[in-house]
Amino acid sequence: MPSPTPSLTGPQRRPRSHPRWAAGLGACLALILAWASPATAERKPTPAQKEAELRRLNARIEHVRKSVNEDVEKRDRLSVQLRDAELRVQSAKKQLDTVRAQRIESEARLRQLEAEKTERETELDGERSALAGELRAAYFNGREEQLKLLLNQQDPATFGRMLAYYGYFGRARAERIRDIRDQLEHLALLREKIAAESARLKELEAQQETQLGSLRAAQNQRSVAVSAIDQQIKSRGGELERLRSQALALEKLIADLREALKSAPVAKQAPFEPLKGRLPWPVQQGRVLARFGEPRAGGSLRWQGMLIGTERGARVRAPFAGRIVYSDWLPGMGLMIVIDHGGGYMSLYGHNEEIFRKVGESIAAGEVIGSVGDSGGHNEPALYFEVRRGREPVNPEIWLQRR
């Protein structure tokens, strides 16, 4: 006989079936979350993982740098001489800049100490004058002024007040004497510091002369290398061949850097593409000596970037944020910096006199990365500026603000 159908509203309803179902659902959700959480962790690397990846990237870029230098040493003895001379110029210039900064700091410290010494001496003169006045008053009153006051005083209340005044003056006199002693000790300490700072300043001046000599020697070595290269070009007519070789070296460098960056793209940031015509110039002042696409070497080659003539030592600033991926010497470019901006974009800065940033460092927009020079055998101070989209150079001027 079939069992009766249970009532949905009667006492036979099974209310406990829902908790069992809910518990099963909770277990399923827990399994799903446990399965998904490792993927989430992989999408968000820890700081230690980021640091390890940066070290690996720097190692790959260092391998690229060494490969470039090995190629130069194999192919071109004169370029090696020029590279070594210009690297010595940069090293001597940096050391000279450091010494000059220390000297400026030392001179400022010396001026501060001299001013403090003058102020202390003025205060000491004031304390001495005030103490001398008090001593003169005490002398005219006699050595036993309090005893005289006691013998001549008729009113005990007035006597009490006068005795308190004398006590106050005596304590003030003793305090002034202590202040004078402290001032004398402080002045002695200041004189010691001034003597030490003066000695340090003389040492820095001697170091500056030494560094200036090193810089002049490195610059002379560079001039000899440049003259030898010019003579070779004139005697062999090899300017076009040399420029082609330098262009190939740059193309190889860009390709190698792209390959090294595949597994470590630049950190996510604002896109480069929408900023056409809005980026600041990499140098504040200067005139364009050569534009993108203009012919060079008799028209057989064309400029892949722009050349901006400006004063030696002018600061070079990154127009857009990114990461330094190359910071070394390259034939034809001299001391060169390459910044990866993400999204396939790179910018190049050649002919620097000094490079201030290292490979792997993050750069903010407007940050100083180098100073303008004539490295690479160039005949006048200028900055070479190039923008690359992928491996292809694009006109950098269309990205910059109108002047």
Secondary structure, 3 states (H helix, E strand, C coil): CCCCCCCCCCCCCCCCHHHHHHHHHHHHHHHHHHHHHHHHHHHCCCHHHHHHHHHHHHHHHHHHHHHHHHHHHHHCHHHHHHHHHHHHHHHHHHHHHHHHHHHHHHHHHHHHHHHHHHHHHHHHHHHHHHHHHHHHHHHHHCCCHHHHHHHHCCCHHHHHHHHHHHHHHHHHHHHHHHHHHHHHHHHHHHHHHHHHHHHHHHHHHHHHHHHHHHHHHHHHHHHHHHHHHHHHHHHHCCHHHHHHHHHHHHHHHHHHHHHHHCCCCCCCCCCCHHHCCCECCCCCCCEEEECCCCEECCCCEECCCEEEECCCCCEEECCCCEEEEEEEEECCCEEEEEEEEECCEEEEEEEEEEECCCCCCEECCCCEEEEEECCCCCCCCEEEEEEEECCEEECHHHHECCC
